[in-house]
Amino acid sequence: MITWQEFLEARTTGQAPARIGVLGLAFDANSSFRRGAAQAPPLIRAAFQSEAANTWSENGTDLSAKDIFADLGDYRFKASVMQDTVAHLAGDVLEQGLHLLSLGGDHSLTYPLVQAISKQYPDLTLVHIDAHGDLYDNFDNNPHSHASPFARIMEAGLVGHLLQLGIRTLNGHQREQVARFQVEVIEMRHWQHDDVLKRIANIDSPVYLSLDIDGLDPAFAPGVSHREAGGLTTRQVLDVIHALRVPIIAADIVEFNPQEDLPKLDSNGLTAMLTGKLFKEVAAQMLANGLPS
């Protein structure tokens, strides 16, 4: 990876030294149960670069070249300025003609990220993998909780369609929200893998991909604050990523809590290495699908 400053300096000479902007968001102030997701960004990068694996994706892309990633580094900020700051950072990346891959933090970050991206791509399909619908109108007296980003996104009309995958915790209020916002939900109890992949392959608009790590079963991803049994396997999530045939404008990897990972205090923990794998496969699919012309 090159730094963001190196990328901007190269741009002044007419070079194109990167295709994906990597943004670390060390923020978890809107977590409702347990903090820790703010620690995730450097561990996701470390897992991607770990010698325990390699930099080749399953579609045959070598991601080791320096001209692929421009790294903006990790940002910490107060909750009062989070939304404006994150939207500004995301906008900067898109203005440079790059994909955006956001690492870490709690799921409340998705709202300002989508805010920024929808300005350029108003017809987005938002593909959301999660155990939770995150559609609460107001959770614990916090309308910007990590349990509410998709309510904020949908009421603002920021995307053309919201497709939620792997959900297994909908209560009465969230089911009302699903109907209110006309959300397409494939609950885990209804999962038919081949049918899901056909649905993904038939998406016909640019995609924002939001990957909440607790969408996976805790057997594969114990390092989360809200472990919900009965979830997706690693292979099912990878198959969804690989099935996307349209431009992936941006993606986030959220809700990885290193404090809960196994084995404890291991930088190559089970969930950390999973996030490194997701980083690699999402980035490779971004490159394969390109950006809209």
Residue pairs with C-beta under 8 A, 6 or more apart in sequence:
1 22
1 45
1 66
1 68
1 69
1 70
1 71
2 10
2 17
2 18
2 66
2 67
2 69
2 70
2 71
3 70
3 71
3 73
4 21
4 70
4 71
4 72
4 73
6 17
6 70
7 17
7 18
7 70
7 96
10 16
10 17
11 17
11 96
16 67
17 66
17 67
17 70
18 67
18 68
18 69
18 70
18 98
19 67
19 68
19 69
19 98
19 99
19 286
19 287
20 68
20 69
20 70
20 98
20 99
20 100
20 101
20 283
20 286
20 287
21 69
21 70
21 71
21 72
21 93
21 96
21 98
21 99
21 100
21 101
22 45
22 69
22 70
22 71
22 72
22 101
22 103
23 72
23 75
23 89
23 90
23 93
23 100
23 101
23 102
23 103
24 41
24 42
24 44
24 45
24 71
24 72
24 73
24 74
24 75
24 102
24 103
24 104
25 41
25 74
25 75
25 86
25 102
25 103
25 104
25 105
25 109
26 38
26 39
26 40
26 41
26 74
26 75
26 76
26 104
26 105
27 37
27 38
27 75
27 76
27 77
27 79
27 82
27 86
27 104
27 105
27 106
27 108
27 109
28 35
28 36
28 37
28 38
28 105
28 106
28 146
29 78
29 79
29 82
29 106
30 79
30 82
30 106
30 108
30 142
30 144
30 145
30 146
31 37
31 106
31 146
31 225
32 139
32 140
32 142
32 145
32 146
32 147
33 225
33 226
34 225
34 257
34 259
34 260
35 225
35 257
36 225
36 257
36 258
36 259
36 260
37 104
37 105
37 106
37 225
37 254
37 255
37 256
37 257
38 76
38 104
38 105
38 106
39 104
39 257
39 258
39 259
40 103
40 104
40 105
40 253
40 256
40 257
40 258
40 275
41 74
41 103
41 104
41 105
42 74
43 256
43 258
43 267
43 272
43 275
44 103
44 104
44 253
44 256
44 272
44 275
44 276
44 279
45 71
45 103
45 279
46 267
46 272
46 276
47 53
47 267
47 268
47 272
47 273
47 274
47 275
47 276
47 277
47 279
48 55
48 63
48 276
48 279
48 280
49 55
49 276
50 268
50 273
50 276
52 268
52 273
53 273
53 276
53 277
53 280
55 62
55 63
55 64
55 280
56 62
56 63
57 63
57 280
57 281
57 283
57 284
57 285
58 238
58 242
58 281
58 284
59 242
59 281
59 284
59 285
59 288
61 283
61 284
61 287
61 288
63 69
63 280
63 283
63 284
68 283
68 287
69 283
70 96
70 98
72 89
72 93
74 104
75 85
75 86
75 89
77 85
79 144
82 108
82 109
82 112
83 111
83 112
83 115
83 144
84 112
85 112
86 109
86 112
86 113
86 116
87 112
87 113
87 115
87 116
88 116
90 100
90 102
90 112
90 113
90 116
90 117
90 250
91 116
91 119
93 100
94 100
94 116
94 117
94 120
94 249
94 250
97 291
99 248
99 249
99 250
99 251
99 283
99 286
99 291
100 113
100 117
100 249
100 250
100 251
101 250
101 251
101 252
101 253
101 279
101 282
101 283
101 286
102 109
102 113
102 250
102 251
102 252
102 253
102 254
103 252
103 253
103 275
103 279
104 253
104 254
104 256
105 254
106 146
106 254
106 255
107 130
107 134
107 146
107 147
107 149
107 210
107 212
107 254
107 255
108 144
108 145
108 146
108 148
108 149
109 149
109 252
109 254
110 149
110 150
110 153
110 210
110 252
110 254
111 144
111 149
111 152
111 153
113 208
113 250
113 252
114 124
114 126
114 153
114 158
114 159
114 208
115 156
115 158
117 124
117 208
117 249
117 250
118 124
118 158
118 159
120 249
121 206
121 208
121 249
121 292
122 158
122 160
123 160
123 205
123 206
124 158
124 159
124 160
124 161
124 205
124 206
124 207
124 208
124 249
125 159
125 160
125 161
125 162
125 163
125 203
125 205
125 206
125 207
125 208
125 246
126 150
126 153
126 159
126 161
126 162
126 163
126 207
126 208
126 210
127 163
127 165
127 200
127 203
127 207
127 208
127 209
127 210
127 240
127 244
128 134
128 150
128 162
128 163
128 164
128 165
128 210
128 212
129 164
129 165
129 166
129 209
129 210
129 211
129 212
129 215
129 232
129 237
129 240
130 164
130 165
130 166
130 167
130 210
130 212
130 214
130 215
131 166
131 167
131 168
131 169
131 188
131 212
131 214
131 215
131 226
131 228
131 231
132 147
132 167
132 169
132 212
132 214
132 226
132 228
133 150
133 164
133 167
133 169
133 170
133 174
133 177
133 178
133 183
133 185
134 146
134 147
134 148
134 149
134 150
134 151
134 212
135 148
135 150
135 151
135 154
135 174
135 177
135 178
135 181
135 183
136 145
136 147
136 148
136 151
136 173
136 174
136 177
137 143
137 148
137 151
137 173
137 177
138 145
138 148
139 145
139 147
139 148
140 147
142 148
143 151
143 152
144 152
146 255
150 162
150 164
150 181
150 183
151 177
151 181
153 159
153 162
154 162
154 181
154 183
155 181
159 208
160 205
161 184
161 205
162 181
162 183
162 184
163 183
163 184
163 186
163 199
163 203
164 183
164 184
164 185
164 186
165 186
165 196
165 215
165 232
165 240
166 186
166 187
166 188
166 191
166 215
166 216
166 231
166 232
167 185
167 186
167 187
167 188
168 187
168 188
168 189
168 228
168 230
168 231
169 228
170 178
170 185
170 187
177 183
178 185
186 196
186 199
188 230
188 231
188 232
189 230
191 232
191 236
193 236
193 239
196 240
197 239
197 240
197 243
200 240
200 243
200 244
201 243
201 244
201 245
203 244
203 245
203 246
204 246
205 246
206 246
206 247
206 248
206 249
206 292
207 244
207 246
207 247
207 248
207 249
208 248
208 249
208 250
208 251
209 241
209 244
209 248
209 250
209 251
209 252
209 282
210 251
210 252
210 254
211 237
211 251
211 252
211 253
211 254
211 278
211 282
212 254
212 255
213 221
213 223
213 224
213 253
213 254
213 255
213 256
213 271
213 274
213 275
214 221
214 224
214 225
214 226
214 227
214 228
214 231
214 255
215 231
215 232
215 237
216 231
216 232
216 233
216 234
216 237
216 274
217 229
217 230
217 231
217 232
217 233
218 224
218 227
218 228
218 229
218 231
220 231
220 232
220 233
220 234
220 270
220 274
221 234
221 256
221 270
221 271
221 274
222 260
222 261
222 262
222 270
222 271
223 256
223 257
223 258
223 259
223 260
223 261
223 262
223 269
223 270
223 271
223 272
224 255
224 256
224 257
224 260
224 271
225 255
225 257
225 260
226 255
227 260
234 274
234 277
237 278
238 277
238 278
238 281
241 278
241 281
241 282
241 285
242 281
242 285
244 285
244 289
245 289
246 289
247 286
247 289
247 290
247 291
247 292
248 282
248 285
248 286
248 289
249 291
251 282
251 286
253 275
253 278
253 279
253 282
256 271
256 272
256 275
258 269
258 271
258 272
260 271
261 269
261 270
261 271
261 272
262 269
262 270
262 271
263 269
263 270
266 272
